[in-house]
Amino acid sequence: MNSARSDRAPSPMNGRQDWETRRKRKIADITQALSVDPVDVAMLRRMAISEGGLLTDELRRQVWPRLLNIPPHLLDQEPGKVERENDKDYNQVLLDVQRSLRRFPPGMPDEQREGLQEELIDIILRVLQRNPQLHYYQGYHDIVVTFLLVVGERLATVLVEKLSTHHLRDFMDPTMDNTKHILNYLMPIIEKVNPEVHDFMQQAEVGTVFALSWLITWFGHVLSDFRHVVRLYDFFLACHPLMPIYFAAVIVLHREDEVLDCECDMAMVHHLLSQIPQDLPYETLISRAGDLFVQFPPSELAREAAAHESMASSTFEDFELASTQQRPDAVLRRRRRQKQASPESSTASAVMTVARPSTARRFVRLAVMGLTVALGAAALAVVNTALEWAPKLDLFP
């Protein structure tokens, strides 16, 4: 009798109770990491990456600034006044914000939403006016509105400014050369994991433009459930600036059967990949993206990415991290070792087959986090690379 009972699948009630127990433990761990002096940033990164992310917006308001290494004294500063008159970006920002209605919670009163839209405009213009080297791009508002809804105008201004001069820096250049270069990491990642999907996409000549809006909005423009958006932001803020392109790769790989069943035609494959399913297994994909980042770090893929357009290889430099706390790649490596040591690892590895690195090969320590330098990810990976841009498309209908 006892044996038969033990063979039964766990009841939904037990599953919910187990998750609630783990949730409470995680909240306690995050609170503990925030309370020590100095703050345990490495622990906060682990919490942001692991299942469920940071769990609540209240915790995000406390943890996101730490993940971006923002000095505490900046968090209390009131945002300055914004001059809209004669601002070169105002008209475009206004148009983009006016058509961002679906980014606000359903059922929000019009008056409240309109007030938030005004704050959204002010945050964007404030950051651009303070940093004239930055150039507005269509889709930037999709990132800013996420921060606004989670942390409010004052804190969002500080976080977005730091993010814009670091993680998003490449997207805010006068040209899209660096953005194009980051997109060029997508196919080498796919080729490492699934050469068949890579070759099919190459034969279809679909390119990587389908993933542009994913990348430059951190998926905020294409995901309808705000919970999924902020979960990804937890992950991205805790990781290297190139992590969104790894996540884009695992989405394509997850849809292997759909891709290979599609007609090998550029328009057909582009249309398929452009439509992201809303029921993705996000936690599984986040874990896979972290694993791929550890197995195939940007420093290993950089030459292949630069050669994606049959261009000559560029010169690459490694940089030391300025802070020993800012090592998200170490967090990902540790998670991967733990999973490989667990009894379930052999089963989990069958879900996505990836060539394992030889034991003799050492993972290259990643160049630098955008948290500690004023250059973007692609600017650090490639120097003086001239890449042609794809035909102009209306990517944000």
Salt bridges, closest charged atoms under 4 A:
ASP18 OD2 - ARG22 NE 3.10
GLU51 OE1 - ARG22 NH1 3.06
ASP57 OD1 - ARG60 NH1 3.05
ASP89 OD2 - LYS88 NZ 3.07
ASP96 OD1 - ARG99 NH2 3.05
ASP110 OD1 - ARG113 NH2 3.41
GLU118 OE1 - ARG84 NH1 2.83
ASP122 OD1 - ARG84 NH2 3.00
ASP142 OD1 - ARG103 NH1 3.18
ASP142 OD2 - HIS141 NE2 3.68
ASP142 OD2 - HIS221 ND1 3.15
GLU153 OE2 - ARG126 NH2 3.30
GLU161 OE1 - ARG130 NH1 2.90
ASP173 OD1 - ARG169 NH1 2.67
GLU191 OE1 - HIS198 NE2 3.77
ASP199 OD1 - HIS198 ND1 3.08
ASP225 OD2 - ARG227 NH2 2.60
ASP234 OD2 - ARG60 NH2 2.91
GLU258 OE2 - ARG255 NE 3.12
GLU283 OE2 - ARG231 NE 2.75
ASP291 OD2 - ARG336 NH1 3.90
ASP291 OD2 - LYS339 NZ 2.87
GLU300 OE2 - LYS192 NZ 3.88
GLU300 OE1 - ARG361 NH1 3.31
GLU304 OE2 - LYS192 NZ 3.63
GLU309 OE2 - LYS180 NZ 2.71
GLU320 OE1 - ARG365 NH2 2.78
ASP329 OD2 - ARG333 NH1 3.27
